[in-house]
Amino acid sequence: MGRVIATGVRATARIVARDDGRGGTALPVLEGDGPLALRRIRGSGTEARVMLVGAMSGPLGGDHFAVEADVESGARLRVGSAAATIALPGQAKGESRYDVRLSVAEEGELHWLPEQLISVCGSDLQVTTRVDLAGSARLVLREEQVLGRVGEEPGRLTSRLTLRIAGRTVLDQELACGPGAPGGWDGPAVLAGHRAVGQLVVARPEFTREPPAARMLGECAALAPLAGPAVLVTAVAADGLRLRRVLDEAVVSLG
């Protein structure tokens, strides 16, 4: 009998949002396969809303998931997820991957607000998020990672976030946590013992004229203007609930 080699699951979801010419946003492409299912839900005004629904557990070891969203000129899209993403160990060897690719054209707007990513003990996940914005595009992007379930050590998690505006890279940062990560990730200069970490990116054309000033947002969050019409909020917290509260307050503070 031949030996079956587990290589993991490959799955891609793709969204295209387009101005429908009637004051709304159409979704000519809304495709998901395998564990990635997409559902359009009731929108608000000119905005289309999509929910990402996990149809099975994962990503497991060896899996490779990808989500792509293209917002065309003048369209408005809001994307969320129905539940947290849980990175789990699997039978296949090697790391799992989760790639997010987002693009927003001139006068387009995207709110990318998934639920938290939880890194389970024994998992090994690499997440990459790449965003390309036109100069007049708008963006609100939230990423949240929770290291381990309650009373559990985390798996290895590497997260990279890259933002380009009008063809110029204004943010490219990476954070690695958990077993095998470079030393110091849990030290006072990085997480300082916290188990939840998040980033919020807000891009608006008016920030070119009036960029928000760099400042602390409480004890464990900081706002920093980027080299473009965008700001980055970075926060750490004891748990996912407190992290969400901090990032929500940051959105409100930016108007």
VEXKE-467940 format. One line per 3 residues: their letters; for each residue x, y, z of N, C-alpha, C. Coordinates in steps of 0.001 Angstrom, whole numbers, plus 524288, in hexadecimal, padded with zeros to 5 digits. Layout:
N
a) X/Y/Z/X/Y/Z/X/Y/Z | ...;
This chain:
255
mgr) 80357/7FB54/80000/80000/80000/80000/80376/804D7/80000 | 8022E/808C6/7FCB0/8054E/80D7F/7FC73/80481/810E0/8013E | 8083B/81437/80247/80808/817AC/806CE/8058C/81CDD/80543;
via) 801B9/81E89/80856/7FF20/82386/80751/8020A/827D3/80A31 | 803A8/82BBF/80761/80696/83013/809A5/802EE/834C1/80A2D | 80214/83667/80EEB/7FEA5/83AE7/80FC9/80178/83FEC/80E52;
tgv) 7FF18/8431B/80AFB/80182/847F5/80948/7FE5E/84CBB/80AED | 7FA0E/84BF3/80D7F/7F6EF/85055/80F36/7F2EC/85200/80B29 | 7EF85/85584/80CC9/7EB3C/8576F/80987/7ECD4/85C8F/806FC;
rat) 7EB70/85D23/80205/7EC26/86219/7FF36/7E6CC/8646B/7FE2F | 7E60A/86960/7FFA6/7E0F4/86BDC/7FEEF/7E1AE/871AF/7FE07 | 7DE75/873D6/7FA87/7DEAC/87963/7F946/7D92F/87B9E/7F91D;
ari) 7D883/88045/7FB4A/7D3A1/88331/7FAE9/7D4CB/88862/7F83D | 7D13E/88A1F/7F4D9/7D23A/88EF4/7F1ED/7CD49/89245/7F1B5 | 7CE1B/89766/7F28B/7C9DE/89B37/7F26A/7CB66/89F96/7EEB0;
var) 7C7C8/8A13A/7EB5C/7C861/8A5F9/7E843/7C3AC/8A96B/7E953 | 7C4AD/8AE42/7EAFC/7C082/8B20A/7EC03/7C0B6/8B646/7E7D4 | 7BC22/8B7A5/7E5AA/7BBE9/8BB5B/7E143/7B769/8BF2A/7E205;
ddg) 7B84D/8C41D/7E0DE/7B42E/8C80C/7E0F1/7AFFB/8C66D/7DD01 | 7AB14/8C5FE/7DECF/7A6F8/8C416/7DB54/7A473/8C865/7D815 | 7A63E/8CD4C/7D8C7/7A423/8D198/7D5B6/79EE5/8D392/7D78E;
rgg) 79CD4/8D152/7DBB9/797B8/8D2E1/7DDD2/79818/8D480/7E388 | 79CC6/8D5D8/7E52B/79D84/8D76D/7EA97/79E94/8D2FB/7EE46 | 79FDA/8CE62/7EC3E/7A10A/8C9DF/7EF81/7A5F7/8C723/7EDB9;
tal) 7A70A/8C2AB/7F001/7ABAE/8BF98/7EEB4/7AA04/8BA12/7ED4D | 7ABA1/8B853/7E8AB/7AA8A/8B302/7E6E2/7AF26/8AF81/7E824 | 7AE19/8AA6F/7E84A/7B22D/8A687/7E94A/7B23D/8A2A9/7E4BD;
pvl) 7B4A7/8A414/7E059/7B4AD/8A08F/7DBD7/7B7BB/89B8C/7DCC1 | 7BB4B/89B9D/7E078/7BE35/896E4/7E1E1/7BDBB/89618/7E7BC | 7BBCA/8918B/7E93C/7BB62/89007/7EEBE/7BC10/88A1B/7EEE1;
egd) 7C0E6/8886D/7EF2C/7C236/882EF/7EE85/7C55D/880F6/7F324 | 7C3FD/87C7A/7F52E/7C6F5/879ED/7F94D/7C6EE/87416/7F865 | 7CB03/87172/7FA2A/7CB12/86BCA/7F9A1/7CD43/86945/7FE8C;
gpl) 7CC54/8642E/7FF02/7CE41/86156/8038D/7CC50/863B9/80892 | 7CFDC/864FC/80C26/7CE4B/86706/81140/7CCF6/86CD2/8113C | 7CD79/86F77/80CCB/7CC8B/87515/80C84/7C77F/87620/80985;
alr) 7C36A/8779A/80C4C/7BE63/878CE/809E7/7BD39/87E95/80AA8 | 7BB06/88113/806A9/7B9C2/8869E/806CD/7B3DE/8874C/80670 | 7B1BE/88ABD/809A9/7AC21/88BC7/8099D/7AB41/891B1/80990;
rir) 7A80C/8937C/805DF/7A690/898FF/805F0/7A23A/899C3/809F1 | 7A2C0/89DD0/80D2C/79ECF/89F08/8110F/79CB7/8A486/81006 | 798B3/8A5FB/812E4/79638/8AB0D/811F8/79A23/8AF7C/812BA;
gsg) 79A78/8B2E8/80EE7/79E0C/8B74D/80F25/79B6F/8BC27/8114E | 79E28/8C077/810F0/79C35/8C56B/812ED/79DAB/8C9B7/80F18 | 799C0/8CC79/80CFF/79AD7/8D0A6/80950/79D6F/8CE9C/80466;
tea) 7A1DC/8D0E1/802FA/7A4A5/8CF51/7FE38/7A865/8CAC2/7FF25 | 7A89D/8C8D2/803F0/7AC82/8C4EA/80570/7AA69/8BF63/804D4 | 7AD9B/8BBE9/80282/7AC76/8B653/8026C/7AF46/8B3C0/806FA;
rvm) 7ACC2/8AFC0/8093C/7AF17/8AD09/80DB3/7AF76/8A733/80C90 | 7B3F7/8A504/80E10/7B507/89F7D/80D24/7B6F6/89D14/81235 | 7B52A/8984C/81336/7B6E8/8955D/817CC/7B9FA/89099/815F5;
lvg) 7BEA1/88FED/8183A/7C1D1/88B4D/81733/7C066/88729/81B3C | 7BEA3/882A5/8195D/7BCC8/87E7C/81CC8/7C05B/879C5/81C30 | 7C2AA/877F1/8207A/7C5ED/8734F/82049/7C299/86E66/81FFC;
ams) 7C340/86B56/81BD1/7C016/866A3/81B16/7C287/861D8/81DA5 | 7C73D/86265/81FC5/7C9CF/85E0F/8227A/7CE1D/8604F/825E0 | 7D063/85D20/8293F/7D48B/85EF5/82CB8/7D969/8604B/8298F;
gpl) 7DC69/863DB/82BA3/7E154/86510/82908/7E286/86AD7/82941 | 7E735/86C18/8276D/7EAD7/868B1/8249D/7EDBD/864DC/8282A | 7EE49/86009/82629/7F168/85C07/828BD/7F6DA/85C0B/82669;
ggd) 7FA5E/85916/828D3/7FFA7/858B8/826D4/7FFB1/85717/82121 | 80276/85A03/81DDD/802D2/858DC/81854/7FEB5/85B6F/814F7 | 7FA99/85DB5/81747/7F687/86057/81439/7F887/8657C/811FC;
hfa) 7F631/8671C/80DA6/7F769/86C31/80B50/7F24E/86EB8/809AD | 7F0A5/872AA/80CB0/7EBE7/87596/80B8E/7ED60/87AE5/80943 | 7E9FE/87CEE/805DF/7EAD3/8821F/803AA/7E599/884D9/802F9;
vea) 7E579/889E5/80435/7E0D6/88D1E/8035C/7E287/891EF/80055 | 7DFAF/8931D/7FC16/7E0E3/8979D/7F8D5/7DC0B/89B06/7F863 | 7DCC7/8A024/7F8F6/7D86F/8A3CE/7F859/7DA4A/8A86D/7F51A;
dve) 7D768/8A98F/7F0EB/7D896/8AE04/7ED82/7D3EE/8B1B6/7ED91 | 7D4DF/8B67E/7EF5C/7D0D5/8BA7D/7EF7B/7D1EC/8BE3F/7EAFD | 7CE62/8BE5E/7E733/7CF39/8C19E/7E29D/7CDA3/8C748/7E3B1;
sga) 7CEBA/8CAAD/7DFF0/7CDF5/8D044/7E09A/7C870/8D197/7E265 | 7C815/8D479/7E6B3/7C312/8D655/7E8A9/7BFEA/8D26B/7EBC3 | 7C1AD/8CD8B/7EC3C/7BEC8/8C98F/7EF1D/7C014/8C9CC/7F4EB;
rlr) 7BC80/8C7B3/7F81C/7BD49/8C791/7FDC4/7BC12/8C212/7FFB4 | 7BFB7/8BFD5/802A3/7BF3A/8BA6A/80460/7C0C9/8B9F1/80A13 | 7BDB7/8B6E1/80CFB/7BEF5/8B594/81268/7BF15/8AFA0/812E3;
vgs) 7C36A/8AD8E/814DE/7C40C/8A7E3/8155F/7C50C/8A687/81B11 | 7C21E/8A2BF/81D13/7C2F4/8A0AF/8224E/7C318/89AC8/8220D | 7C398/8984D/82689/7C380/89298/826C6/7BFB7/890E3/82B06;
aaa) 7BD83/88C3C/82A40/7B974/88A67/82DC5/7BB99/88896/832FE | 7C093/88721/83326/7C2EC/8851C/837F8/7C8CB/885CC/837B3 | 7CB53/884DA/83C10/7D109/88529/83C34/7D370/880FC/838B6;
tia) 7D815/8821E/836A7/7DB2E/87E43/833D4/7DED3/87BA0/837B8 | 7DED9/87676/837B9/7E1FC/87399/83B90/7E626/87077/838B7 | 7EB0E/871DA/839A3/7EF79/86EF6/83766/7F082/86A29/83ABE;
lpg) 7F044/8658B/8384C/7F0AF/86095/83B1B/7F532/85D50/838F4 | 7F770/859EA/83C2E/7FB38/8562B/83A19/7F861/85228/836BA | 7FB2B/84FE1/8330E/7F8B4/84C04/82FA5/7FC50/84778/82E99;
qak) 7FA78/843AC/82B90/7FD9D/83F22/82A4A/80207/84077/8268F | 8011B/84437/82308/8052A/845AA/81F4B/8097C/848AC/8220B | 80E4E/847C2/82070/812BA/84A87/822A9/81348/84FE5/8202E;
ges) 8160C/85340/822DC/81708/85871/820C7/812F1/85C61/82267 | 8140B/86143/8213C/81098/86577/822DE/80BD1/865CF/81F56 | 807BD/8683D/82162/8033C/869A5/81E3E/803BB/86F69/81CCA;
ryd) 800C5/870FA/818C2/80114/8765B/816E2/7FB9D/87891/81626 | 7FB3F/87DAC/81730/7F657/88079/8164A/7F7D2/885A9/813C6 | 7F6A0/88642/80EBD/7F81E/88AEF/80BD1/7F350/88E3C/80AB2;
vrl) 7F3B0/89348/80BCA/7EF84/896FD/80AB1/7F1A5/89B0D/806EA | 7EEE2/89BE6/8028C/7F078/89FAD/7FE9A/7EBEA/8A363/7FDA1 | 7ECB8/8A867/7FEAE/7E89B/8AC4D/7FE45/7EA58/8B0B2/7FAAF;
sva) 7E6D4/8B296/7F76C/7E7FF/8B726/7F42D/7E333/8BA9C/7F3E9 | 7E41F/8BFBF/7F40D/7DFE3/8C390/7F3EB/7E159/8C7C7/7EFF4 | 7DDF1/8C898/7EC08/7DEF3/8CC5E/7E7E7/7DD59/8D1E1/7E998;
eeg) 7DE06/8D59F/7E61B/7DCD1/8DB15/7E73E/7D732/8DBB4/7E91B | 7D68A/8DEBE/7ED47/7D16E/8DFEC/7EF9D/7CEB1/8DB1F/7F1CF | 7D161/8D6B2/7F21C/7CF22/8D20C/7F47F/7CFFB/8D20A/7FA60;
elh) 7CD1A/8CEAD/7FD0F/7CD8E/8CE64/802C7/7CCEE/8C8B8/8048D | 7D057/8C711/8080C/7D030/8C1BE/80A1B/7D0B5/8C1D1/81002 | 7CD23/8BF14/812A0/7CD93/8BE08/81837/7CE91/8B82E/818BE;
wlp) 7D336/8B6CB/81A81/7D4C5/8B151/81B0D/7D50A/8B02A/820DD | 7D0FB/8AD67/822E7/7D051/8ACE1/82886/7CF37/8A72C/82A0A | 7D2E6/8A3AE/8292D/7D209/89E38/82AAF/7D238/89D87/83095;
eql) 7D038/89924/8325D/7D0BD/897C8/837DE/7D65A/895FC/838F8 | 7D763/894DF/83DD7/7DCC0/893E4/83F8D/7DEF4/88EBE/83D81 | 7E41A/88EA6/83D29/7E6F9/889EB/83BD5/7E944/887BD/840DB;
isv) 7E832/882C9/841FA/7EA07/8804D/846CA/7EE24/87C3F/84567 | 7F2BE/87CD0/847AF/7F71A/8793E/846BF/7F724/87510/84AFD | 7F5C4/87044/8497C/7F548/86BED/84D2A/7FA8F/8693B/84DE7;
cgs) 7FB76/86739/8528D/80056/8647B/853C4/80160/86031/84FB3 | 80621/8601D/84D98/807A2/85C38/849BF/806C6/85DDD/84425 | 80420/8622E/8433D/8033B/86404/83DE9/807E7/86726/83BFC;
dlq) 80827/867F4/836DE/80C5E/86AF4/8346A/80A06/86DB3/82FB5 | 808D0/872C1/8304F/805FA/875A2/82C47/808EF/87A87/82AB3 | 80926/87B64/82593/80B49/88039/82371/806E8/88330/820C6;
vtt) 805F1/887F7/82285/801DF/88B50/82050/8046F/88FDA/81D7C | 802D3/890DB/818A8/804BF/89573/815DB/8000C/89885/813E1 | 80012/89D90/814EC/7FBFA/8A113/8130F/7FE8C/8A554/80FD6;
rvd) 7FCF0/8A5CB/80AEA/7FF19/8A9BE/8076B/7FAA7/8AD10/8054E | 7FB3C/8B22C/805EC/7F71F/8B5D2/80460/7F958/8B9C1/8008D | 7F6A0/8BA8D/7FC2B/7F80F/8BE8A/7F853/7F393/8C25E/7F7D5;
lag) 7F4A2/8C751/7F903/7F0B1/8CB6D/7F8BC/7F222/8CF6F/7F498 | 7EE26/8D15D/7F1CD/7EEE6/8D5F9/7EE93/7EF42/8DABE/7F222 | 7F104/8DF1B/7F002/7F1E5/8E3BC/7F339/7ED0D/8E5D7/7F5DF;
sar) 7E875/8E53C/7F371/7E39D/8E747/7F5BA/7E054/8E308/7F84C | 7E27E/8DE60/7F8E7/7DF97/8DA12/7FB50/7DF64/8DABA/8013A | 7DB97/8D809/80397/7DAED/8D821/80943/7DB1D/8D28B/80B5D;
lvl) 7DD42/8D212/8100C/7DDEC/8CCE2/81256/7DD65/8CD1C/81840 | 7DAA9/8C93B/81A6F/7DAF2/8C7FF/82000/7DC15/8C225/8204C | 7E08D/8C0C5/8225D/7E22C/8BB50/822AB/7E3A2/8B9FF/82840;
ree) 7E16C/8B5BD/82A33/7E28A/8B3FD/82F89/7E48E/8AE64/82F63 | 7E8DE/8AD78/8321F/7EAF3/8A836/832D9/7EBB7/8A749/838A8 | 7E9FC/8A2C4/83A88/7EA85/8A16B/8400F/7EC6F/89BCD/84087;
qvl) 7F063/89B00/843A8/7F26B/895BF/8449E/7F24F/8949E/84A78 | 7F068/88FF4/84BD5/7F04C/88E33/85141/7F3DB/88973/851AB | 7F77E/889A0/8554D/7FB87/88590/855C0/7F9D4/8816D/859A5;
grv) 7F788/87D44/857A6/7F5D0/878F2/85AE9/7F055/879B0/85CFD | 7EDB5/8753B/85DFA/7E8B5/87568/860A2/7E9A7/8761A/8667F | 7E58D/8765C/8697B/7E616/8775B/86F1B/7E97A/87327/871A6;
gee) 7ED89/874D6/87462/7F0F9/87142/87720/7F477/86E05/873A6 | 7F53F/86FB4/86ECF/7F82D/86C9B/86B01/7FCA1/86FD8/868C1 | 80108/86D4A/867C4/80555/86FE0/8650E/803EB/8707F/85F4A;
pgr) 805F6/87485/85CBB/80499/87554/8573C/807B3/871C4/853A2 | 805E0/87153/84ECD/80908/86F1C/84AAD/80CAB/87345/8488C | 80F4A/871F4/84447/81292/875E1/841BB/80F3A/878E3/83DD6;
lts) 80F9A/87E12/83E17/80C8B/88175/83AB0/8100C/885BD/83888 | 8103B/8862D/83361/8131A/88A61/830CE/80F37/88D87/82D99 | 80F06/89294/82E86/80B36/895F0/82BF3/80E02/89A84/8295E;
rlt) 80D21/89B2A/8243F/80F8A/89F82/82165/80B47/8A2CA/81EE0 | 80BBC/8A7F3/81F80/807E5/8ABA2/81D64/80ABB/8AF9F/81A06 | 8091B/8B00A/8150E/80B81/8B3B4/81162/8074B/8B723/80F0D;
lri) 80839/8BC3B/80EF6/8048A/8BFFF/80CC7/80755/8C369/808CA | 80502/8C3C2/80415/806F0/8C730/7FFFB/802A2/8CB07/7FE8B | 80411/8D005/7FE11/80072/8D415/7FC7D/802AF/8D6D7/7F7BD;
agr) 7FFA2/8D6DF/7F386/8014F/8D943/7EE9B/8069C/8D71E/7ECD6 | 80751/8D205/7ED97/80C11/8CF78/7EBDA/810B2/8CFEE/7EF87 | 80FFA/8D278/7F3F8/81442/8D350/7F7AB/81352/8D02D/7FCA2;
tvl) 8173C/8CD54/7FE59/816C6/8CA56/8032D/81732/8CDFD/807D6 | 81318/8CE18/80B14/81312/8D17E/80FAE/8134C/8CE59/814BF | 8127B/8C92C/8145F/812C5/8C5D6/81903/81453/8C05C/81756;
dqe) 81819/8BE27/81A06/819A0/8B8AE/81919/81BE5/8B6AF/81E38 | 818B6/8B3ED/8213D/81A6D/8B230/8265A/81912/8AC6F/8272D | 81C24/8A9E0/82A63/81B5C/8A455/82B79/81C25/8A357/83141;
lac) 818E1/89FE3/83369/81948/89E53/838DA/81916/89866/8391D | 81CDB/89616/83BD7/81CFD/8906B/83CA0/81CA0/88F48/8426F | 81920/88BA1/843D6/8183D/88A4A/84949/81808/8845E/849ED;
gpg) 81905/88290/84EAB/8186F/87D0C/84FDE/81D75/879FA/84F42 | 81D41/874DA/84FED/821E3/87193/84FB1/824C5/87221/84A82 | 829DB/872E3/84AD5/82D06/87379/8462A/82D70/878F9/8442C;
apg) 82A63/87CA3/84650/82ACC/88212/844B0/82FC5/8847D/846EE | 831C7/888A0/84474/8366E/88B35/84693/835B1/88CB8/84C42 | 839D8/88C4A/84F4A/83992/88D7E/854D7/837CB/89307/855EF;
gwd) 834FD/893B0/85A30/83335/898DB/85BC0/82DAC/89A2A/85A34 | 82B19/8969A/8574C/825CE/897E8/85589/82209/898AE/85A13 | 82308/89622/85E82/81F9E/896A6/86305/821E6/89A55/8671F;
gpa) 82629/89CEE/865BA/828C9/8A059/86970/82668/8A5C6/869AA | 828A6/8A934/86CE0/82667/8AE67/86DB9/82664/8B1DE/868E6 | 829BA/8B0C1/8650B/829E7/8B406/8605F/825DA/8B27E/85C4A;
vla) 82336/8ADFC/85D08/81F71/8AC32/85921/81A23/8AB5E/85BCC | 818EF/8A6AB/85D90/813C8/8A5A1/85FCC/8137F/8A662/865AE | 817E8/8A640/86845/8181E/8A735/86DEA/81452/8A3B6/870EE;
ghr) 813F7/89EC9/86F50/8109F/89B21/8721B/80AF4/89B1A/87078 | 80952/89EA9/86D1A/803E7/89EB1/86B43/8030A/89A36/8676A | 7FE34/898A1/866DB/7FCED/8943E/86379/7F94D/895AD/85EF7;
avg) 7F86B/89AB1/85E25/7F55A/89C73/859A8/7F80D/8A13B/85756 | 7F886/8A15A/8522A/7FB1F/8A5A7/84F85/7F802/8A700/84AA5 | 7F7A2/8AC00/84980/7F47B/8AD96/84504/7F69B/8B260/84251;
qlv) 7F4FC/8B2E8/83D55/7F65C/8B76E/83A34/7F16A/8B9A6/837C0 | 7F135/8BEC1/8376D/7ECFF/8C176/834C2/7EF7D/8C54B/830F6 | 7EE13/8C4DF/82C02/7F002/8C886/82809/7EB5F/8CB94/825F5;
var) 7EBCA/8D0BE/8260C/7E7C1/8D423/823E7/7EA57/8D7AA/81FDD | 7E84C/8D790/81B0F/7EA5D/8DADD/816DD/7E600/8DE4F/814C7 | 7E703/8E361/8148D/7E33E/8E722/81290/7E62E/8EB64/80FA4;
pef) 7E440/8ED25/80B25/7E706/8F137/80832/7E7DA/8F639/80B53 | 7E41B/8F790/80EC7/7E4A4/8FC77/811BE/7E92A/8FC63/81592 | 7EB47/8F7B6/816CA/7EFD2/8F780/81A37/7F498/8FA01/817AB;
tre) 7F487/8FAB8/8127F/7F8DA/8FD6A/80FE2/7F934/90306/811BC | 7F4A8/90587/81281/7F486/90AFC/81442/7F4FB/90B71/81A2B | 7F266/907F4/81CFB/7F252/90847/822B2/7F35E/902E4/824FF;
ppa) 7F850/90133/8251A/7F982/8FC06/82748/7F8BF/8FBFC/82D2F | 7F66E/8F7DF/82F56/7F5FE/8F778/83506/7FB66/8F755/83790 | 7FBC0/8F98E/83C2B/800C5/8F9B1/83EE9/801D7/8F47C/84190;
arm) 806D2/8F316/841CD/8085D/8EE59/844A2/8070A/8EEF9/84A63 | 804EB/8EAE5/84CC2/8037A/8EB42/85241/80274/8E5DC/85476 | 802A2/8E573/85991/80110/8E0AF/85C47/7FB29/8E0A2/85CE3;
lge) 7F8EE/8DC08/85C82/7F359/8DB49/85D61/7F2D3/8D7B6/86217 | 7F323/8D9EC/866B3/7F34E/8D6CC/86B6B/7F8CA/8D4B2/86C53 | 7F935/8D0AC/86F97/7FE55/8CEA1/87117/8009F/8CAD3/86D26;
caa) 7FD5A/8C84A/86A06/7FF39/8C3EF/866C9/7FDE0/8C47F/8610C | 7FD2D/8C946/85F36/7FC11/8CA29/859B7/7FE83/8CF4B/85804 | 8002C/8CF72/85318/802AB/8D42C/8510C/800D0/8D521/84B82;
lap) 8000A/8DA1A/84A39/7FE9F/8DBC4/844F6/80354/8DE4F/84275 | 80492/8DCB0/83DA8/8090D/8DEE3/83ADC/8076D/8E038/8354E | 8083A/8E529/83392/8072F/8E675/82E17/80B2D/8E3C5/82A95;
lag) 80969/8E20C/825FA/80CD6/8DF8A/82237/80E9D/8E37C/81E1D | 8123B/8E1E3/81AD3/81459/8E557/816C8/810A8/8E570/8121E | 80BE6/8E6F6/81317/807C3/8E71E/80F36/802CD/8E88B/81215;
pav) 7FE51/8E8F5/80F6E/7F974/8EA78/81217/7F71D/8E5F2/8152E | 7F9F4/8E423/81923/7F82D/8DFA7/81C37/7FAAD/8DFC9/82197 | 7F833/8DD0A/82546/7FA52/8DC81/82A8A/7FA24/8D6C8/82C18;
lvt) 7FD92/8D559/82FA3/7FDCA/8D015/831CD/7FD05/8D060/837AA | 7F95A/8CD45/8399D/7F8AE/8CC9C/83F3E/7FA6F/8C717/84097 | 7FE02/8C6A1/84444/7FFD9/8C194/84628/7FE6D/8C117/84BE4;
ava) 7FC4E/8BC8C/84D5E/7FA87/8BBE4/852C4/7FBA8/8B661/854A4 | 7FC87/8B5D7/859BE/7FCD8/8B0C6/85C52/7F90D/8B0CF/860E3 | 7F747/8AC27/8625C/7F385/8ABC6/866AC/7F3E5/8A65D/86915;
adg) 7F178/8A5C8/86D92/7F195/8A0C0/8704E/7EE5F/89C9B/86D80 | 7EA43/89E42/86AB3/7E6EE/89A80/867FD/7E45F/89D24/86356 | 7E19C/89A01/86034/7DF47/89BFC/85B76/7DB00/89FFA/85C60;
lrl) 7D7F7/89F5B/86086/7D3C1/8A308/8619D/7D5E6/8A87A/862BE | 7D9E9/8A8BF/865F0/7DC38/8ADDE/8672A/7DEE6/8B036/8626A | 7E13A/8ACF1/85F30/7E3BD/8AEE6/85A6E/7DFB2/8B165/856DB;
rrv) 7DB4A/8AEC8/85603/7D732/8B0EE/852AA/7D54B/8B62F/854B5 | 7D4C9/8B69B/859D3/7D2F6/8BB81/85C1A/7D6C1/8BFF7/85ADE | 7DBCF/8BEE9/85B4D/7DFC4/8C2E5/85A3D/7DF8F/8C49D/85488;
lde) 7DF2A/8C0DA/850EC/7DF27/8C235/84B5F/7DA20/8C4F7/849D1 | 7D5BB/8C37A/84C25/7D0D8/8C63D/84B18/7D129/8CBEB/84CE3 | 7D387/8CCB9/85163/7D427/8D213/85355/7D7C5/8D538/84FC9;
avv) 7DB9F/8D2A1/84D74/7DF24/8D557/849DD/7DC40/8D726/844FE | 7D8BF/8D3F4/842FE/7D5A0/8D582/83E72/7D25C/8DA4D/83FBC | 7CFEC/8DA3A/84440/7CCB7/8DEAF/845DC/7D010/8E3A2/8465D;
slg) 7D4B7/8E323/84882/7D822/8E7AD/84942/7D9CD/8EA1A/8440E | 7D9BC/8E6F5/83FE0/7DB21/8E8F6/83AB8/7D679/8EB2E/837C0 | 7D1F8/8EB16/83A4E/7CD5B/8ED88/837E7/7CA9F/8EA12/83407;
